[in-house]
Amino acid sequence: LIGGDVKSLLHIYGYFDQDMAVKYISEVALALDYLHRHGIIHRDLKPDNMLISNEGHIKLTDFGLSKVKLDRELSLMDILTTPSLAKPKQDFFRTPGQVLSLICSLL
């Protein structure tokens, strides 16, 4: 159970028992709550992007599609629109998601 991602672990086990599922869902919910309170929307949440640490905790990865610091209320179109089809507002040398991933890796 050390390391890897949730997708690989699900492939091995087929399903999680109730205790393991509750633990992982709780950790993902806490991580998303933290991100949302800091103005970050992940936008690519899937088992491949949930790594399992050596201690068995979930770490969210791949913030490449994330949105940072909304200046307005989140609309339904923000959730349903494919980011690659949306018109970019600014060109960045690094996307906010790449910067966030780098910062999280350094912590």
N, C-alpha and C positions, 0 to 999 in steps of 0.2 A: 504494500500500500504506500510505499515511499516514492514520491515524485510522480511524474507523468501528468496526464490531463484527464478530465472527467470522461471524455469520449472513449479513451482507451480503457479506462477502468470499467465503464459500462459494457464495452465489448467483451472484456474478460469475464465479468460477473453476470452479464445479462440484465441484471437489475440490482438496485440497492435495497438492503433490508431497511425497515422503517427508521431505525436509529440513525443509520448512515445518511439516509435521504433527508431526514429532519436536520441533521448537523450541516450538511452541504447547502441545503436550501436556506437555512438560517444565516449561514456565513455569506452567501450570495446576496441575500436581502440586506444584511448589514452593510456590505460593500456598496451596493447600489444606493442605499440611503445616504451613506457618507458622500459618494460622488454627487448625488443630486443636491445635497445640502451645500456643496461647493460649486454648484453651477455646471456640472459635467454630466453629459448624457453619453453612455457607452455606445449604443447603436449597433453593436455586433456581438451581442451576448449569445453564446452557444457553448456546448460542452467542450469544443476544441479550444476555446479561449478561457477556460477555467483550469488553471494548473493547480496541482496538489503539492504543497510544500513537504519538506522532510518531516515536519511535525504533524502532517495530515490536515493542514488548513488550506482553504481555497484562496487562490490569488488570481484576480482577473487580469487578463492580458489583452493585447491587440487593441489599442486605443486609436488606431488609424482612422476610423470613421466617426470618432467621438465629436461631440459639440461641446464647446467650452463657453461658459458665462453668457447665458441668454439675457438679452436686455428687454425681453418681452415675455409674455405668457407663452407656454408651449401650446401649439395648435395641433389638431389632428393631422394636418398635412406634414408637420415636422416629423411625425412618427411614421406616416405612410409613404413619404417621398423617398425614393432611392437617392442617396447622397451623390452618386456619380452622375445623375441626371439633373441635379439641381445646379443652378448657375452660381459659381463661386463669387463671393463678395470681395475677396482679396486674394492675392497670390502670396503665399508664404514660402520662405526657403525651407522651413519645416512646418508640417501641419501641427495644430495644437495637440493632436493625439500623439504624434511622435515626440513632442517635447514632454508631454505628460508621462509617456512610457519611459523615456530616459530618466526623468526625475524619480519615478517610482523605482526604477532599477538601482538608482544610486542610494536610495534610503535603506 
